[in-house]
């Protein structure tokens, strides 16, 4: 059985628009996004926690 690395839900800030998004990424894809200029605001183990934090940023 092949095991995959854990994924977390990250709040990422776009380097182009400044808008924040929730994205579920492995460590590899997170590193790719950061290298492309995206800023990590926070990380959470569940989507619900990440979305709650994201809503509070725009409240």
Predicted model as a PDB file, atoms N, CA, C, CB and O in Angstrom, pLDDT in the B-factor column:
MODEL        1                                                                  
ATOM      1  N   UNK A   1       0.841  -1.189   0.000  1.00 64.00           N  
ATOM      2  CA  UNK A   1       0.000   0.000   0.000  1.00 64.00           C  
ATOM      3  C   UNK A   1       0.882   1.246   0.000  1.00 64.00           C  
ATOM      4  CB  UNK A   1      -0.955   0.002   1.222  1.00 64.00           C  
ATOM      5  O   UNK A   1       1.773   1.395   0.836  1.00 64.00           O  
ATOM      6  N   UNK A   2       0.620   2.118  -0.936  1.00 64.00           N  
ATOM      7  CA  UNK A   2       1.395   3.356  -1.047  1.00 64.00           C  
ATOM      8  C   UNK A   2       0.831   4.405  -0.095  1.00 64.00           C  
ATOM      9  CB  UNK A   2       1.386   3.886  -2.506  1.00 64.00           C  
ATOM     10  O   UNK A   2      -0.378   4.635  -0.052  1.00 64.00           O  
ATOM     11  N   UNK A   3       1.716   5.032   0.659  1.00 70.00           N  
ATOM     12  CA  UNK A   3       1.285   6.077   1.601  1.00 70.00           C  
ATOM     13  C   UNK A   3       1.644   7.436   1.033  1.00 70.00           C  
ATOM     14  CB  UNK A   3       1.940   5.881   3.003  1.00 70.00           C  
ATOM     15  O   UNK A   3       2.734   7.631   0.494  1.00 70.00           O  
ATOM     16  N   UNK A   4       0.740   8.349   1.155  1.00 66.00           N  
ATOM     17  CA  UNK A   4       0.946   9.706   0.673  1.00 66.00           C  
ATOM     18  C   UNK A   4       1.194  10.625   1.855  1.00 66.00           C  
ATOM     19  CB  UNK A   4      -0.265  10.192  -0.153  1.00 66.00           C  
ATOM     20  O   UNK A   4       0.681  10.375   2.946  1.00 66.00           O  
ATOM     21  N   UNK A   5       1.968  11.684   1.663  1.00 66.00           N  
ATOM     22  CA  UNK A   5       2.191  12.621   2.765  1.00 66.00           C  
ATOM     23  C   UNK A   5       0.885  13.318   3.141  1.00 66.00           C  
ATOM     24  CB  UNK A   5       3.266  13.664   2.385  1.00 66.00           C  
ATOM     25  O   UNK A   5      -0.009  13.470   2.309  1.00 66.00           O  
ATOM     26  N   UNK A   6       0.785  13.737   4.394  1.00 74.00           N  
ATOM     27  CA  UNK A   6      -0.458  14.398   4.825  1.00 74.00           C  
ATOM     28  C   UNK A   6      -0.672  15.715   4.096  1.00 74.00           C  
ATOM     29  CB  UNK A   6      -0.437  14.644   6.335  1.00 74.00           C  
ATOM     30  O   UNK A   6       0.276  16.386   3.688  1.00 74.00           O  
ATOM     31  N   UNK A   7      -1.921  16.059   3.948  1.00 83.00           N  
ATOM     32  CA  UNK A   7      -2.280  17.345   3.355  1.00 83.00           C  
ATOM     33  C   UNK A   7      -2.884  18.225   4.437  1.00 83.00           C  
ATOM     34  CB  UNK A   7      -3.271  17.164   2.165  1.00 83.00           C  
ATOM     35  O   UNK A   7      -3.589  17.749   5.327  1.00 83.00           O  
ATOM     36  N   UNK A   8      -2.605  19.475   4.345  1.00 92.00           N  
ATOM     37  CA  UNK A   8      -3.183  20.457   5.255  1.00 92.00           C  
ATOM     38  C   UNK A   8      -3.919  21.492   4.436  1.00 92.00           C  
ATOM     39  CB  UNK A   8      -2.096  21.121   6.142  1.00 92.00           C  
ATOM     40  O   UNK A   8      -3.729  21.597   3.224  1.00 92.00           O  
ATOM     41  N   UNK A   9      -4.754  22.249   5.102  1.00 95.00           N  
ATOM     42  CA  UNK A   9      -5.497  23.319   4.452  1.00 95.00           C  
ATOM     43  C   UNK A   9      -4.789  24.625   4.784  1.00 95.00           C  
ATOM     44  CB  UNK A   9      -7.004  23.346   4.909  1.00 95.00           C  
ATOM     45  O   UNK A   9      -4.656  25.003   5.948  1.00 95.00           O  
ATOM     46  N   UNK A  10      -4.347  25.293   3.750  1.00 96.00           N  
ATOM     47  CA  UNK A  10      -3.574  26.514   3.910  1.00 96.00           C  
ATOM     48  C   UNK A  10      -4.373  27.712   3.424  1.00 96.00           C  
ATOM     49  CB  UNK A  10      -2.245  26.416   3.155  1.00 96.00           C  
ATOM     50  O   UNK A  10      -5.103  27.633   2.436  1.00 96.00           O  
ATOM     51  N   UNK A  11      -4.221  28.820   4.135  1.00 96.00           N  
ATOM     52  CA  UNK A  11      -4.733  30.088   3.640  1.00 96.00           C  
ATOM     53  C   UNK A  11      -3.551  30.741   2.946  1.00 96.00           C  
ATOM     54  CB  UNK A  11      -5.337  31.003   4.802  1.00 96.00           C  
ATOM     55  O   UNK A  11      -2.543  31.064   3.574  1.00 96.00           O  
ATOM     56  N   UNK A  12      -3.692  30.931   1.641  1.00 96.00           N  
ATOM     57  CA  UNK A  12      -2.630  31.504   0.827  1.00 96.00           C  
ATOM     58  C   UNK A  12      -3.058  32.862   0.302  1.00 96.00           C  
ATOM     59  CB  UNK A  12      -2.265  30.569  -0.334  1.00 96.00           C  
ATOM     60  O   UNK A  12      -4.219  33.064  -0.055  1.00 96.00           O  
ATOM     61  N   UNK A  13      -2.119  33.784   0.256  1.00 96.00           N  
ATOM     62  CA  UNK A  13      -2.379  35.127  -0.266  1.00 96.00           C  
ATOM     63  C   UNK A  13      -1.730  35.254  -1.637  1.00 96.00           C  
ATOM     64  CB  UNK A  13      -1.843  36.227   0.707  1.00 96.00           C  
ATOM     65  O   UNK A  13      -0.534  35.008  -1.798  1.00 96.00           O  
ATOM     66  N   UNK A  14      -2.524  35.637  -2.611  1.00 96.00           N  
ATOM     67  CA  UNK A  14      -2.057  35.767  -3.985  1.00 96.00           C  
ATOM     68  C   UNK A  14      -1.076  36.919  -4.129  1.00 96.00           C  
ATOM     69  CB  UNK A  14      -3.233  35.964  -4.926  1.00 96.00           C  
ATOM     70  O   UNK A  14      -1.324  38.006  -3.608  1.00 96.00           O  
ATOM     71  N   UNK A  15       0.045  36.698  -4.835  1.00 95.00           N  
ATOM     72  CA  UNK A  15       0.972  37.793  -5.068  1.00 95.00           C  
ATOM     73  C   UNK A  15       0.461  38.762  -6.136  1.00 95.00           C  
ATOM     74  CB  UNK A  15       2.324  37.244  -5.473  1.00 95.00           C  
ATOM     75  O   UNK A  15       1.016  39.848  -6.300  1.00 95.00           O  
ATOM     76  N   UNK A  16      -0.582  38.380  -6.854  1.00 95.00           N  
ATOM     77  CA  UNK A  16      -1.100  39.193  -7.960  1.00 95.00           C  
ATOM     78  C   UNK A  16      -2.233  40.107  -7.525  1.00 95.00           C  
ATOM     79  CB  UNK A  16      -1.577  38.299  -9.085  1.00 95.00           C  
ATOM     80  O   UNK A  16      -2.236  41.297  -7.841  1.00 95.00           O  
ATOM     81  N   UNK A  17      -3.211  39.540  -6.785  1.00 95.00           N  
ATOM     82  CA  UNK A  17      -4.386  40.326  -6.429  1.00 95.00           C  
ATOM     83  C   UNK A  17      -4.455  40.677  -4.948  1.00 95.00           C  
ATOM     84  CB  UNK A  17      -5.621  39.583  -6.820  1.00 95.00           C  
ATOM     85  O   UNK A  17      -5.211  41.564  -4.552  1.00 95.00           O  
ATOM     86  N   UNK A  18      -3.661  39.978  -4.121  1.00 94.00           N  
ATOM     87  CA  UNK A  18      -3.731  40.202  -2.683  1.00 94.00           C  
ATOM     88  C   UNK A  18      -4.887  39.478  -2.025  1.00 94.00           C  
ATOM     89  CB  UNK A  18      -3.840  41.663  -2.404  1.00 94.00           C  
ATOM     90  O   UNK A  18      -5.092  39.606  -0.818  1.00 94.00           O  
ATOM     91  N   UNK A  19      -5.648  38.715  -2.807  1.00 95.00           N  
ATOM     92  CA  UNK A  19      -6.786  37.957  -2.297  1.00 95.00           C  
ATOM     93  C   UNK A  19      -6.297  36.686  -1.623  1.00 95.00           C  
ATOM     94  CB  UNK A  19      -7.775  37.621  -3.431  1.00 95.00           C  
ATOM     95  O   UNK A  19      -5.312  36.088  -2.055  1.00 95.00           O  
ATOM     96  N   UNK A  20      -6.987  36.271  -0.560  1.00 95.00           N  
ATOM     97  CA  UNK A  20      -6.640  35.046   0.147  1.00 95.00           C  
ATOM     98  C   UNK A  20      -7.565  33.909  -0.276  1.00 95.00           C  
ATOM     99  CB  UNK A  20      -6.712  35.260   1.667  1.00 95.00           C  
ATOM    100  O   UNK A  20      -8.747  34.117  -0.550  1.00 95.00           O  
ATOM    101  N   UNK A  21      -7.003  32.708  -0.321  1.00 93.00           N  
ATOM    102  CA  UNK A  21      -7.732  31.507  -0.706  1.00 93.00           C  
ATOM    103  C   UNK A  21      -7.397  30.382   0.259  1.00 93.00           C  
ATOM    104  CB  UNK A  21      -7.399  31.098  -2.157  1.00 93.00           C  
ATOM    105  O   UNK A  21      -6.328  30.384   0.869  1.00 93.00           O  
ATOM    106  N   UNK A  22      -8.310  29.414   0.403  1.00 96.00           N  
ATOM    107  CA  UNK A  22      -8.027  28.180   1.132  1.00 96.00           C  
ATOM    108  C   UNK A  22      -7.679  27.131   0.097  1.00 96.00           C  
ATOM    109  CB  UNK A  22      -9.244  27.728   2.030  1.00 96.00           C  
ATOM    110  O   UNK A  22      -8.393  26.954  -0.890  1.00 96.00           O  
ATOM    111  N   UNK A  23      -6.573  26.436   0.329  1.00 94.00           N  
ATOM    112  CA  UNK A  23      -6.140  25.399  -0.593  1.00 94.00           C  
ATOM    113  C   UNK A  23      -5.633  24.198   0.194  1.00 94.00           C  
ATOM    114  CB  UNK A  23      -5.046  25.930  -1.546  1.00 94.00           C  
ATOM    115  O   UNK A  23      -4.930  24.357   1.192  1.00 94.00           O  
ATOM    116  N   UNK A  24      -5.989  23.001  -0.253  1.00 93.00           N  
ATOM    117  CA  UNK A  24      -5.537  21.756   0.377  1.00 93.00           C  
ATOM    118  C   UNK A  24      -4.330  21.253  -0.411  1.00 93.00           C  
ATOM    119  CB  UNK A  24      -6.688  20.670   0.418  1.00 93.00           C  
ATOM    120  O   UNK A  24      -4.458  20.856  -1.570  1.00 93.00           O  
ATOM    121  N   UNK A  25      -3.151  21.272   0.228  1.00 91.00           N  
ATOM    122  CA  UNK A  25      -1.912  20.961  -0.473  1.00 91.00           C  
ATOM    123  C   UNK A  25      -1.017  20.022   0.324  1.00 91.00           C  
ATOM    124  CB  UNK A  25      -1.165  22.233  -0.789  1.00 91.00           C  
ATOM    125  O   UNK A  25      -1.053  20.004   1.554  1.00 91.00           O  
ATOM    126  N   UNK A  26      -0.222  19.252  -0.387  1.00 87.00           N  
ATOM    127  CA  UNK A  26       0.850  18.485   0.244  1.00 87.00           C  
ATOM    128  C   UNK A  26       2.041  19.433   0.403  1.00 87.00           C  
ATOM    129  CB  UNK A  26       1.235  17.199  -0.607  1.00 87.00           C  
ATOM    130  O   UNK A  26       2.022  20.552  -0.108  1.00 87.00           O  
ATOM    131  N   UNK A  27       3.059  18.985   1.103  1.00 84.00           N  
ATOM    132  CA  UNK A  27       4.246  19.818   1.325  1.00 84.00           C  
ATOM    133  C   UNK A  27       4.912  20.195   0.004  1.00 84.00           C  
ATOM    134  CB  UNK A  27       5.251  19.088   2.228  1.00 84.00           C  
ATOM    135  O   UNK A  27       5.397  21.317  -0.150  1.00 84.00           O  
ATOM    136  N   UNK A  28       4.937  19.261  -0.949  1.00 88.00           N  
ATOM    137  CA  UNK A  28       5.567  19.544  -2.243  1.00 88.00           C  
ATOM    138  C   UNK A  28       4.866  20.697  -2.947  1.00 88.00           C  
ATOM    139  CB  UNK A  28       5.551  18.293  -3.136  1.00 88.00           C  
ATOM    140  O   UNK A  28       5.519  21.637  -3.398  1.00 88.00           O  
ATOM    141  N   UNK A  29       3.537  20.632  -3.045  1.00 91.00           N  
ATOM    142  CA  UNK A  29       2.802  21.673  -3.761  1.00 91.00           C  
ATOM    143  C   UNK A  29       2.799  22.986  -3.003  1.00 91.00           C  
ATOM    144  CB  UNK A  29       1.379  21.228  -4.016  1.00 91.00           C  
ATOM    145  O   UNK A  29       2.741  24.052  -3.616  1.00 91.00           O  
ATOM    146  N   UNK A  30       2.860  22.930  -1.673  1.00 92.00           N  
ATOM    147  CA  UNK A  30       2.981  24.163  -0.898  1.00 92.00           C  
ATOM    148  C   UNK A  30       4.298  24.855  -1.239  1.00 92.00           C  
ATOM    149  CB  UNK A  30       2.895  23.869   0.625  1.00 92.00           C  
ATOM    150  O   UNK A  30       4.331  26.071  -1.428  1.00 92.00           O  
ATOM    151  N   UNK A  31       5.381  24.085  -1.317  1.00 93.00           N  
ATOM    152  CA  UNK A  31       6.683  24.662  -1.666  1.00 93.00           C  
ATOM    153  C   UNK A  31       6.658  25.286  -3.061  1.00 93.00           C  
ATOM    154  CB  UNK A  31       7.779  23.589  -1.592  1.00 93.00           C  
ATOM    155  O   UNK A  31       7.270  26.331  -3.284  1.00 93.00           O  
ATOM    156  N   UNK A  32       5.958  24.656  -3.992  1.00 94.00           N  
ATOM    157  CA  UNK A  32       5.826  25.202  -5.347  1.00 94.00           C  
ATOM    158  C   UNK A  32       5.094  26.544  -5.326  1.00 94.00           C  
ATOM    159  CB  UNK A  32       5.081  24.207  -6.259  1.00 94.00           C  
ATOM    160  O   UNK A  32       5.506  27.486  -6.002  1.00 94.00           O  
ATOM    161  N   UNK A  33       4.021  26.633  -4.560  1.00 94.00           N  
ATOM    162  CA  UNK A  33       3.244  27.873  -4.476  1.00 94.00           C  
ATOM    163  C   UNK A  33       4.058  28.993  -3.829  1.00 94.00           C  
ATOM    164  CB  UNK A  33       1.951  27.639  -3.683  1.00 94.00           C  
ATOM    165  O   UNK A  33       4.032  30.132  -4.294  1.00 94.00           O  
ATOM    166  N   UNK A  34       4.774  28.666  -2.765  1.00 95.00           N  
ATOM    167  CA  UNK A  34       5.593  29.675  -2.081  1.00 95.00           C  
ATOM    168  C   UNK A  34       6.701  30.165  -3.017  1.00 95.00           C  
ATOM    169  CB  UNK A  34       6.204  29.095  -0.768  1.00 95.00           C  
ATOM    170  O   UNK A  34       7.003  31.358  -3.054  1.00 95.00           O  
ATOM    171  N   UNK A  35       7.301  29.249  -3.766  1.00 96.00           N  
ATOM    172  CA  UNK A  35       8.343  29.639  -4.722  1.00 96.00           C  
ATOM    173  C   UNK A  35       7.788  30.563  -5.802  1.00 96.00           C  
ATOM    174  CB  UNK A  35       8.966  28.395  -5.369  1.00 96.00           C  
ATOM    175  O   UNK A  35       8.517  31.384  -6.357  1.00 96.00           O  
ATOM    176  N   UNK A  36       6.497  30.427  -6.097  1.00 96.00           N  
ATOM    177  CA  UNK A  36       5.856  31.268  -7.108  1.00 96.00           C  
ATOM    178  C   UNK A  36       5.428  32.623  -6.540  1.00 96.00           C  
ATOM    179  CB  UNK A  36       4.647  30.549  -7.692  1.00 96.00           C  
ATOM    180  O   UNK A  36       4.894  33.461  -7.267  1.00 96.00           O  
ATOM    181  N   UNK A  37       5.664  32.839  -5.232  1.00 97.00           N  
ATOM    182  CA  UNK A  37       5.368  34.142  -4.647  1.00 97.00           C  
ATOM    183  C   UNK A  37       4.156  34.205  -3.743  1.00 97.00           C  
ATOM    184  CB  UNK A  37       5.190  35.105  -5.712  1.00 97.00           C  
ATOM    185  O   UNK A  37       3.844  35.268  -3.208  1.00 97.00           O  
ATOM    186  N   UNK A  38       3.457  33.078  -3.559  1.00 96.00           N  
ATOM    187  CA  UNK A  38       2.292  33.071  -2.673  1.00 96.00           C  
ATOM    188  C   UNK A  38       2.752  33.125  -1.226  1.00 96.00           C  
ATOM    189  CB  UNK A  38       1.415  31.819  -2.917  1.00 96.00           C  
ATOM    190  O   UNK A  38       3.773  32.537  -0.870  1.00 96.00           O  
ATOM    191  N   UNK A  39       1.998  33.830  -0.397  1.00 96.00           N  
ATOM    192  CA  UNK A  39       2.322  33.964   1.022  1.00 96.00           C  
ATOM    193  C   UNK A  39       1.404  33.061   1.833  1.00 96.00           C  
ATOM    194  CB  UNK A  39       2.192  35.442   1.487  1.00 96.00           C  
ATOM    195  O   UNK A  39       0.193  33.048   1.610  1.00 96.00           O  
ATOM    196  N   UNK A  40       1.968  32.304   2.773  1.00 95.00           N  
ATOM    197  CA  UNK A  40       1.170  31.444   3.650  1.00 95.00           C  
ATOM    198  C   UNK A  40       0.718  32.277   4.850  1.00 95.00           C  
ATOM    199  CB  UNK A  40       1.987  30.178   4.114  1.00 95.00           C  
ATOM    200  O   UNK A  40       1.539  32.818   5.591  1.00 95.00           O  
ATOM    201  N   UNK A  41      -0.590  32.369   5.024  1.00 95.00           N  
ATOM    202  CA  UNK A  41      -1.146  33.112   6.153  1.00 95.00           C  
ATOM    203  C   UNK A  41      -1.306  32.211   7.369  1.00 95.00           C  
ATOM    204  CB  UNK A  41      -2.494  33.734   5.776  1.00 95.00           C  
ATOM    205  O   UNK A  41      -0.977  32.608   8.487  1.00 95.00           O  
ATOM    206  N   UNK A  42      -1.816  30.986   7.153  1.00 95.00           N  
ATOM    207  CA  UNK A  42      -2.046  30.035   8.241  1.00 95.00           C  
ATOM    208  C   UNK A  42      -2.247  28.642   7.667  1.00 95.00           C  
ATOM    209  CB  UNK A  42      -3.270  30.453   9.095  1.00 95.00           C  
ATOM    210  O   UNK A  42      -2.503  28.487   6.472  1.00 95.00           O  
ATOM    211  N   UNK A  43      -2.131  27.621   8.525  1.00 94.00           N  
ATOM    212  CA  UNK A  43      -2.405  26.245   8.115  1.00 94.00           C  
ATOM    213  C   UNK A  43      -3.291  25.576   9.154  1.00 94.00           C  
ATOM    214  CB  UNK A  43      -1.089  25.448   7.924  1.00 94.00           C  
ATOM    215  O   UNK A  43      -3.191  25.852  10.350  1.00 94.00           O  
ATOM    216  N   UNK A  44      -4.156  24.695   8.679  1.00 94.00           N  
ATOM    217  CA  UNK A  44      -5.097  23.993   9.543  1.00 94.00           C  
ATOM    218  C   UNK A  44      -5.262  22.559   9.074  1.00 94.00           C  
ATOM    219  CB  UNK A  44      -6.455  24.710   9.569  1.00 94.00           C  
ATOM    220  O   UNK A  44      -5.133  22.281   7.882  1.00 94.00           O  
ATOM    221  N   UNK A  45      -5.546  21.641   9.997  1.00 91.00           N  
ATOM    222  CA  UNK A  45      -5.751  20.249   9.601  1.00 91.00           C  
ATOM    223  C   UNK A  45      -7.109  20.003   8.923  1.00 91.00           C  
ATOM    224  CB  UNK A  45      -5.627  19.360  10.814  1.00 91.00           C  
ATOM    225  O   UNK A  45      -7.273  19.021   8.199  1.00 91.00           O  
ATOM    226  N   UNK A  46      -8.077  20.895   9.158  1.00 92.00           N  
ATOM    227  CA  UNK A  46      -9.401  20.700   8.547  1.00 92.00           C  
ATOM    228  C   UNK A  46      -9.810  21.925   7.728  1.00 92.00           C  
ATOM    229  CB  UNK A  46     -10.462  20.413   9.633  1.00 92.00           C  
ATOM    230  O   UNK A  46      -9.400  23.052   8.005  1.00 92.00           O  
ATOM    231  N   UNK A  47     -10.623  21.663   6.723  1.00 93.00           N  
ATOM    232  CA  UNK A  47     -11.113  22.740   5.867  1.00 93.00           C  
ATOM    233  C   UNK A  47     -12.008  23.703   6.649  1.00 93.00           C  
ATOM    234  CB  UNK A  47     -11.880  22.161   4.670  1.00 93.00           C  
ATOM    235  O   UNK A  47     -11.983  24.909   6.407  1.00 93.00           O  
ATOM    236  N   UNK A  48     -12.788  23.179   7.576  1.00 95.00           N  
ATOM    237  CA  UNK A  48     -13.712  24.025   8.345  1.00 95.00           C  
ATOM    238  C   UNK A  48     -12.951  25.086   9.139  1.00 95.00           C  
ATOM    239  CB  UNK A  48     -14.563  23.164   9.299  1.00 95.00           C  
ATOM    240  O   UNK A  48     -13.355  26.249   9.176  1.00 95.00           O  
ATOM    241  N   UNK A  49     -11.858  24.686   9.770  1.00 95.00           N  
ATOM    242  CA  UNK A  49     -11.068  25.647  10.549  1.00 95.00           C  
ATOM    243  C   UNK A  49     -10.451  26.714   9.640  1.00 95.00           C  
ATOM    244  CB  UNK A  49      -9.958  24.917  11.338  1.00 95.00           C  
ATOM    245  O   UNK A  49     -10.445  27.898   9.976  1.00 95.00           O  
ATOM    246  N   UNK A  50      -9.941  26.289   8.503  1.00 96.00           N  
ATOM    247  CA  UNK A  50      -9.332  27.231   7.570  1.00 96.00           C  
ATOM    248  C   UNK A  50     -10.366  28.210   7.030  1.00 96.00           C  
ATOM    249  CB  UNK A  50      -8.663  26.484   6.418  1.00 96.00           C  
ATOM    250  O   UNK A  50     -10.102  29.409   6.947  1.00 96.00           O  
ATOM    251  N   UNK A  51     -11.539  27.708   6.664  1.00 96.00           N  
ATOM    252  CA  UNK A  51     -12.584  28.582   6.128  1.00 96.00           C  
ATOM    253  C   UNK A  51     -13.089  29.559   7.175  1.00 96.00           C  
ATOM    254  CB  UNK A  51     -13.743  27.754   5.596  1.00 96.00           C  
ATOM    255  O   UNK A  51     -13.405  30.705   6.854  1.00 96.00           O  
ATOM    256  N   UNK A  52     -13.168  29.116   8.425  1.00 96.00           N  
ATOM    257  CA  UNK A  52     -13.595  30.009   9.503  1.00 96.00           C  
ATOM    258  C   UNK A  52     -12.587  31.155   9.668  1.00 96.00           C  
ATOM    259  CB  UNK A  52     -13.748  29.222  10.836  1.00 96.00           C  
ATOM    260  O   UNK A  52     -12.984  32.308   9.832  1.00 96.00           O  
ATOM    261  N   UNK A  53     -11.305  30.846   9.625  1.00 95.00           N  
ATOM    262  CA  UNK A  53     -10.273  31.882   9.734  1.00 95.00           C  
ATOM    263  C   UNK A  53     -10.338  32.812   8.531  1.00 95.00           C  
ATOM    264  CB  UNK A  53      -8.866  31.249   9.848  1.00 95.00           C  
ATOM    265  O   UNK A  53     -10.232  34.028   8.687  1.00 95.00           O  
ATOM    266  N   UNK A  54     -10.513  32.257   7.326  1.00 94.00           N  
ATOM    267  CA  UNK A  54     -10.593  33.072   6.128  1.00 94.00           C  
ATOM    268  C   UNK A  54     -11.765  34.050   6.208  1.00 94.00           C  
ATOM    269  CB  UNK A  54     -10.726  32.183   4.893  1.00 94.00           C  
ATOM    270  O   UNK A  54     -11.620  35.221   5.857  1.00 94.00           O  
ATOM    271  N   UNK A  55     -12.917  33.579   6.665  1.00 95.00           N  
ATOM    272  CA  UNK A  55     -14.089  34.473   6.816  1.00 95.00           C  
ATOM    273  C   UNK A  55     -13.795  35.603   7.794  1.00 95.00           C  
ATOM    274  CB  UNK A  55     -15.326  33.676   7.298  1.00 95.00           C  
ATOM    275  O   UNK A  55     -14.238  36.735   7.601  1.00 95.00           O  
ATOM    276  N   UNK A  56     -13.041  35.286   8.851  1.00 95.00           N  
ATOM    277  CA  UNK A  56     -12.736  36.335   9.835  1.00 95.00           C  
ATOM    278  C   UNK A  56     -11.802  37.398   9.253  1.00 95.00           C  
ATOM    279  CB  UNK A  56     -12.104  35.719  11.091  1.00 95.00           C  
ATOM    280  O   UNK A  56     -11.815  38.544   9.702  1.00 95.00           O  
ATOM    281  N   UNK A  57     -11.001  37.028   8.268  1.00 89.00           N  
ATOM    282  CA  UNK A  57     -10.118  38.016   7.630  1.00 89.00           C  
ATOM    283  C   UNK A  57     -10.890  39.057   6.835  1.00 89.00           C  
ATOM    284  CB  UNK A  57      -9.129  37.318   6.718  1.00 89.00           C  
ATOM    285  O   UNK A  57     -10.447  40.197   6.698  1.00 89.00           O  
ATOM    286  N   UNK A  58     -12.043  38.663   6.314  1.00 86.00           N  
ATOM    287  CA  UNK A  58     -12.839  39.555   5.464  1.00 86.00           C  
ATOM    288  C   UNK A  58     -14.079  40.094   6.184  1.00 86.00           C  
ATOM    289  CB  UNK A  58     -13.261  38.823   4.198  1.00 86.00           C  
ATOM    290  O   UNK A  58     -14.923  40.743   5.566  1.00 86.00           O  
ATOM    291  N   UNK A  59     -14.188  39.827   7.479  1.00 79.00           N  
ATOM    292  CA  UNK A  59     -15.355  40.299   8.224  1.00 79.00           C  
ATOM    293  C   UNK A  59     -15.225  41.756   8.590  1.00 79.00           C  
ATOM    294  CB  UNK A  59     -15.555  39.475   9.477  1.00 79.00           C  
ATOM    295  O   UNK A  59     -16.121  42.317   9.221  1.00 79.00           O  
TER     296      UNK A  59                                                      
ENDMDL                                                                          
END                                                                             
